């Protein structure tokens, strides 16, 4: 909590208490039984965590990007998978709040901020992952409606959520032909693939989302035609901070688990904590965690202030934090020895849950491309 205001320390404490009492005791069960913990998330929404950086007039908390990062880091110490879904939900609500008109904001945001309803972000397709601008899902304008056809892959919450923020092609190839539509569950022609079996992130369902002649009112389009790719990327800048923050929480929890294990476990007649090699590794883990945290918080401030370098700082923070935090969690598992590989020990779940953070919200290879392009363009 170094460098935080008293108010931010209070947000952190509330989120940590919630993670400790409401999430950590159930983390393993949610993972093993693949439970989407709807009621727990609704309790989190009562604390203002359903629309953290959404404006208060539609039910949001109106907090800053730094406040948001602090909250997601704290919540992730209790369950990184569930918090990561909550971060995606928050990103979707922010997109509707920011780019929607007044009617759209008041129609969708209040029930999403309370988590009475849940949202999914639909950008990735079976044939377009990192190359998101090549997406093929099409929306043909017919009078006051669009007819939507295509499919999306790897959609968090898909099938269990109520609102789908969909990027689709309304014009020619490339990013300028993409628009953004908000689709509600129950729309005729909207269906879902099988629930994917995943290494981690098991407390949130992942499915393909399929559109077959879905009729969507023009009144459900966010922004103007052709603005969809810009909306998607602006959402992802914040999403990258959010997912990096979830990695920070998992790494923080893993350092504490390793610290405890080294103190309790004895080998060769003395505690592992007396082994200088392991002391040095623990020191490195803590140092890298603090460095990653500082990068993420710096990027969050830049995004909040609308600085010109915000997008590249978000990419740097996402790249650095998700790589470093995975390495920290993995080292914590190694320090547990054979016990770290047992599902009775939480450290293995943190490893599994945050591995995907190096892939989603833009792979870390794409983050490197963004940073390099920024540097070479001067």
Phi, psi and omega per residue, in radians:
X1 nan 0.159 3.137
X2 -1.035 2.342 3.094
X3 1.438 -0.007 -3.133
X4 -1.571 2.657 3.053
X5 -1.277 2.909 3.105
X6 -1.048 -0.666 3.133
X7 -1.130 -0.751 3.125
X8 -1.153 -0.628 3.072
X9 -1.114 -0.591 3.109
X10 -1.217 -0.761 3.061
X11 -0.985 -0.796 -3.123
X12 -1.051 -0.767 -3.122
X13 -1.122 -0.769 3.134
X14 -1.061 -0.786 -3.126
X15 -1.178 -0.709 3.105
X16 -1.117 -0.734 3.106
X17 -1.073 -0.746 3.129
X18 -1.118 -0.754 3.135
X19 -1.078 -0.731 -3.090
X20 -1.206 -0.732 -3.017
X21 -1.579 -0.645 -2.972
X22 -1.835 -0.346 -3.037
X23 -1.982 -0.966 -3.060
X24 -0.936 -0.717 -3.131
X25 -1.122 -0.345 -3.061
X26 -1.932 -0.070 -3.020
X27 -0.944 -0.836 -3.092
X28 -1.168 -0.686 -3.141
X29 -1.173 -0.764 3.101
X30 -1.018 -0.679 3.141
X31 -1.193 -0.885 -3.041
X32 -1.157 -0.747 -3.076
X33 -1.654 0.021 3.133
X34 0.947 0.926 -3.130
X35 -1.622 2.256 3.017
X36 -1.563 1.821 -2.920
X37 -1.405 1.247 -3.040
X38 -1.008 -0.819 -3.064
X39 -1.176 -0.640 3.097
X40 -1.125 -0.724 3.121
X41 -1.151 -0.620 3.082
X42 -1.150 -0.593 3.031
X43 -1.121 -0.693 3.096
X44 -1.108 -0.649 3.120
X45 -1.126 -0.534 3.083
X46 -1.129 -0.403 3.072
X47 -1.545 0.006 3.117
X48 1.680 0.255 -3.038
X49 -1.651 0.146 3.133
X50 -1.572 -0.363 3.112
X51 -2.617 1.125 -2.924
X52 -1.079 -0.774 -3.114
X53 -1.941 0.577 3.056
X54 -1.752 2.582 -3.073
X55 -1.136 2.512 -3.053
X56 -1.121 -0.436 -3.055
X57 -1.189 -0.233 3.068
X58 -2.060 0.355 3.034
X59 1.773 0.011 3.141
X60 -1.395 3.019 -3.131
X61 -1.606 -0.284 3.065
X62 1.139 0.516 -3.098
X63 -1.588 2.955 -3.100
X64 -1.453 2.982 3.099
X65 -1.166 -0.573 3.085
X66 -1.187 -0.774 3.064
X67 -0.964 -0.762 -3.114
X68 -1.076 -0.786 3.127
X69 -1.054 -0.751 -3.139
X70 -1.072 -0.750 -3.124
X71 -1.165 -0.817 -3.116
X72 -1.160 -0.626 3.077
X73 -1.077 -0.794 -3.120
X74 -1.120 -0.793 -3.125
X75 -1.099 -0.599 -3.086
X76 -1.195 -0.310 3.064
X77 -1.160 -0.369 3.124
X78 -1.632 -0.609 3.055
X79 -2.971 1.853 -3.087
X80 -1.170 -0.633 -3.099
X81 -1.119 -0.852 -3.124
X82 -1.146 -0.737 3.135
X83 -1.119 -0.674 3.127
X84 -1.071 -0.718 3.066
X85 -1.093 -0.764 3.133
X86 -1.026 -0.593 3.132
X87 -1.195 -0.650 3.097
X88 -1.178 -0.748 3.090
X89 -1.008 -0.819 3.128
X90 -1.047 -0.707 3.123
X91 -1.070 -0.747 3.133
X92 -1.097 -0.781 -3.122
X93 -1.127 -0.705 3.109
X94 -1.064 -0.687 -3.141
X95 -1.097 -0.735 3.113
X96 -1.177 -0.745 -3.140
X97 -1.090 -0.700 -3.023
X98 -1.453 -0.708 -3.015
X99 -1.867 -0.169 3.116
X100 -1.411 2.767 3.022
X101 -1.420 3.111 -3.053
X102 -1.056 -0.716 -3.129
X103 -1.100 -0.766 -3.141
X104 -1.141 -0.758 3.134
X105 -1.020 -0.801 -3.061
X106 -1.339 -0.408 3.126
X107 -1.360 -0.715 -3.004
X108 -1.762 -0.710 -2.901
X109 -1.165 -0.767 -3.062
X110 -1.006 -0.778 -3.117
X111 -1.275 -0.395 3.064
X112 -1.400 -0.685 3.123
X113 -1.118 -0.604 3.107
X114 -1.427 -0.123 -3.041
X115 1.013 0.428 2.883
X116 -1.078 -0.635 3.033
X117 -2.123 2.703 -3.110
X118 -2.103 2.684 -3.051
X119 -2.114 2.682 3.052
X120 -2.253 2.583 -3.119
X121 -1.812 2.122 -3.009
X122 -2.053 1.601 3.096
X123 -2.079 -0.920 -3.044
X124 -1.129 2.455 3.074
X125 -2.168 2.890 3.131
X126 -0.944 -0.585 -3.102
X127 -1.885 0.033 3.132
X128 -2.443 1.786 3.089
X129 -1.839 -1.529 3.112
X130 -1.105 -0.588 3.118
X131 -1.552 1.152 -3.009
X132 -1.114 -0.491 -3.096
X133 -1.220 -0.154 3.125
X134 -1.648 0.216 -3.079
X135 -0.991 2.620 -3.018
X136 -1.970 -0.285 3.135
X137 -0.935 2.190 -2.991
X138 -1.985 2.596 3.054
X139 -2.278 1.901 -3.128
X140 -1.649 2.258 -3.113
X141 -1.321 2.215 3.041
X142 -2.348 1.689 -3.108
X143 1.131 -2.126 -3.121
X144 -1.631 0.297 -3.119
X145 -2.367 2.871 2.921
X146 -1.995 2.530 3.014
X147 -1.864 2.015 -2.969
X148 -1.766 2.255 3.096
X149 -2.419 2.444 3.116
X150 2.463 -2.881 3.125
X151 -2.655 2.699 3.088
X152 -2.110 2.585 -3.086
X153 -2.054 2.700 3.045
X154 1.030 0.739 -3.057
X155 -1.576 2.022 -3.141
X156 -1.146 2.215 -3.123
X157 1.488 -0.134 -3.057
X158 -0.869 2.229 3.137
X159 1.633 -0.527 3.135
X160 -1.786 -0.222 -3.092
X161 -1.685 2.979 -2.965
X162 -1.890 -0.442 -3.026
X163 -2.270 2.309 -3.091
X164 -2.120 2.066 3.089
X165 -1.608 1.880 -2.884
X166 -1.973 2.232 3.001
X167 -1.613 2.238 -3.045
X168 -2.534 2.824 -3.075
X169 -1.645 2.067 3.116
X170 -1.906 -0.112 -3.141
X171 -2.542 -2.692 -3.023
X172 -1.180 -3.035 -3.067
X173 -1.183 2.859 3.081
X174 1.559 3.072 -3.045
X175 -1.132 -0.504 -3.073
X176 -1.314 -0.142 3.101
X177 -1.665 0.148 -3.027
X178 -1.818 2.365 3.081
X179 -2.168 2.980 -3.067
X180 -2.137 2.118 3.115
X181 -2.042 2.562 3.051
X182 -1.841 2.114 -3.047
X183 -2.011 2.443 -3.140
X184 -1.838 2.530 3.102
X185 -1.024 2.482 -3.094
X186 1.718 -0.165 3.071
X187 -1.095 2.225 3.123
X188 -0.977 2.361 -3.132
X189 1.621 -0.153 3.082
X190 -1.561 2.148 3.121
X191 -2.472 3.090 -3.007
X192 -2.376 2.581 3.071
X193 -1.367 -3.043 3.123
X194 -1.198 2.717 3.073
X195 -1.234 2.169 -3.069
X196 -1.275 2.531 3.031
X197 -1.638 2.075 -2.978
X198 -2.086 2.771 3.081
X199 -1.138 -0.767 3.122
X200 -2.427 -2.817 -3.125
X201 0.932 0.709 -3.059
X202 -1.464 -0.157 3.087
X203 -1.483 0.049 3.046
X204 -2.309 2.307 3.136
X205 -1.281 2.579 3.066
X206 -2.254 2.186 -3.132
X207 -2.481 2.832 2.898
X208 -1.296 2.533 3.071
X209 -1.994 2.173 -2.962
X210 -2.058 2.317 -3.141
X211 -2.037 2.114 3.104
X212 -2.223 1.732 -3.104
X213 0.919 0.770 3.063
X214 -1.291 2.199 3.116
X215 -1.650 2.040 -3.070
X216 -2.088 2.230 3.116
X217 -1.071 2.525 3.055
X218 -1.011 -0.516 3.102
X219 -1.114 -0.122 3.090
X220 -1.731 0.136 3.107
X221 -1.489 2.284 3.051
X222 -1.522 2.232 3.130
X223 1.199 -2.869 -3.113
X224 -1.545 2.871 2.997
X225 -1.040 2.417 3.132
X226 1.510 -0.062 -3.118
X227 -1.628 -0.082 -2.978
X228 -1.061 -0.718 -3.092
X229 -1.171 -0.686 3.095
X230 -1.089 -0.736 3.102
X231 -1.076 -0.781 -3.123
X232 -1.062 -0.768 -3.095
X233 -1.223 -0.657 3.107
X234 -1.156 -0.635 3.046
X235 -1.100 -0.710 -3.091
X236 -1.209 -0.501 3.068
X237 -0.990 -0.823 3.080
X238 -1.213 -0.645 3.124
X239 -1.059 -0.607 3.134
X240 -1.196 -0.688 3.046
X241 -1.110 -0.772 -3.105
X242 -1.062 -0.818 -3.060
X243 -1.259 -0.590 3.037
X244 -1.101 -0.666 3.118
X245 -1.131 -0.658 3.078
X246 -1.114 -0.643 3.076
X247 -1.137 -0.683 3.109
X248 -1.029 -0.772 -3.131
X249 -1.102 -0.734 3.119
X250 -1.125 -0.720 3.137
X251 -1.177 -0.708 3.101
X252 -1.031 -0.838 3.131
X253 -1.087 -0.673 -3.102
X254 -1.203 -0.634 3.065
X255 -1.080 -0.749 3.126
X256 -1.136 -0.701 3.107
X257 -1.116 -0.724 3.121
X258 -1.144 -0.749 3.124
X259 -1.000 -0.799 -3.134
X260 -1.144 -0.764 -3.097
X261 -1.115 -0.736 -3.134
X262 -1.110 -0.539 -3.131
X263 -1.319 -0.643 -3.026
X264 -1.526 -0.697 -3.002
X265 -1.362 2.312 3.111
X266 -1.968 2.441 3.007
X267 -2.483 2.519 -3.125
X268 0.928 0.603 3.004
X269 1.455 0.088 3.110
X270 -2.600 2.797 -3.126
X271 -1.065 2.549 3.066
X272 -1.005 -0.483 -3.127
X273 -1.071 -0.324 3.124
X274 -1.467 -0.127 -3.113
X275 -1.421 2.081 -3.035
X276 -1.113 -0.634 3.109
X277 -1.017 -0.806 -3.126
X278 -1.226 -0.580 3.043
X279 -1.044 -0.794 -3.124
X280 -1.129 -0.719 3.129
X281 -1.112 -0.730 3.110
X282 -1.088 -0.725 3.105
X283 -1.080 -0.725 3.108
X284 -1.114 -0.732 3.130
X285 -1.046 -0.816 -3.134
X286 -1.129 -0.686 -3.135
X287 -1.135 -0.780 -3.141
X288 -1.166 -0.613 3.090
X289 -1.099 -0.812 3.138
X290 -1.113 -0.709 3.107
X291 -1.074 -0.784 3.126
X292 -1.095 -0.740 -3.141
X293 -1.061 -0.761 3.138
X294 -1.098 -0.695 3.111
X295 -1.112 -0.759 -3.115
X296 -1.140 -0.773 -3.112
X297 -1.193 -0.597 3.068
X298 -1.111 -0.762 3.122
X299 -1.149 -0.662 3.127
X300 -1.090 -0.712 3.102
X301 -1.132 -0.741 -3.135
X302 -1.077 -0.709 3.137
X303 -1.168 -0.745 3.136
X304 -1.064 -0.681 -3.092
X305 -1.440 -0.107 3.139
X306 1.198 0.548 -3.095
X307 -1.219 2.680 -3.081
X308 -1.104 -0.556 -3.100
X309 -1.596 0.201 -3.048
X310 -1.061 -0.798 -3.053
X311 -1.092 -0.740 -3.118
X312 -1.258 -0.610 3.088
X313 -1.163 -0.647 3.069
X314 -1.107 -0.711 3.118
X315 -1.146 -0.773 3.100
X316 -1.044 -0.802 -3.091
X317 -1.130 -0.727 -3.138
X318 -1.143 -0.780 3.120
X319 -1.041 -0.933 -3.034
X320 -1.184 -0.842 -3.036
X321 -1.187 -0.738 -3.101
X322 -1.241 -0.623 3.064
X323 -1.166 -0.883 -3.071
X324 -1.146 -0.737 -3.084
X325 -1.207 -0.614 3.040
X326 -1.099 -0.754 3.124
X327 -1.080 -0.662 3.114
X328 -1.114 -0.842 -3.139
X329 -1.098 -0.721 -3.136
X330 -1.134 -0.693 3.094
X331 -1.172 -0.652 3.093
X332 -1.082 -0.708 3.072
X333 -1.056 -0.800 -3.137
X334 -1.031 -0.665 -3.138
X335 -1.155 -0.436 3.084
X336 -1.358 -0.144 -3.086
X337 1.063 -2.500 -3.114
X338 -1.043 -0.530 -3.138
X339 -1.102 -0.565 -3.126
X340 -1.101 -0.354 -3.109
X341 -1.609 0.001 3.114
X342 -1.626 2.479 -3.130
X343 -1.278 -0.121 3.028
X344 -1.226 -0.314 -3.089
X345 -1.866 2.258 -2.996
X346 -1.156 -0.423 -3.005
X347 -1.031 -0.635 -3.133
X348 -1.143 -0.541 3.130
X349 -1.255 -0.652 3.065
X350 -1.079 -0.704 3.100
X351 -1.054 -0.848 -3.106
X352 -1.161 -0.705 -3.048
X353 -1.235 -0.587 -3.069
X354 -1.716 -0.014 3.081
X355 -1.026 -0.659 -3.074
X356 -1.257 -0.267 -3.136
X357 -1.140 -0.358 3.087
X358 -1.387 -0.124 -3.090
X359 -1.906 -0.821 -2.993
X360 -1.497 3.013 -3.025
X361 0.993 0.567 -3.024
X362 1.649 2.077 -3.130
X363 -1.067 2.797 3.130
X364 -1.195 -0.351 2.999
X365 -1.187 -0.717 3.085
X366 -1.146 -0.646 3.078
X367 -1.032 -0.732 3.110
X368 -1.096 -0.675 3.106
X369 -1.090 -0.753 -3.127
X370 -1.108 -0.786 -3.125
X371 -1.145 -0.791 -3.126
X372 -1.100 -0.749 3.130
X373 -1.064 -0.709 3.123
X374 -1.096 -0.742 -3.121
X375 -1.177 -0.748 -3.037
X376 -1.344 -0.385 3.075
X377 -1.403 -0.207 3.124
X378 1.253 nan nan
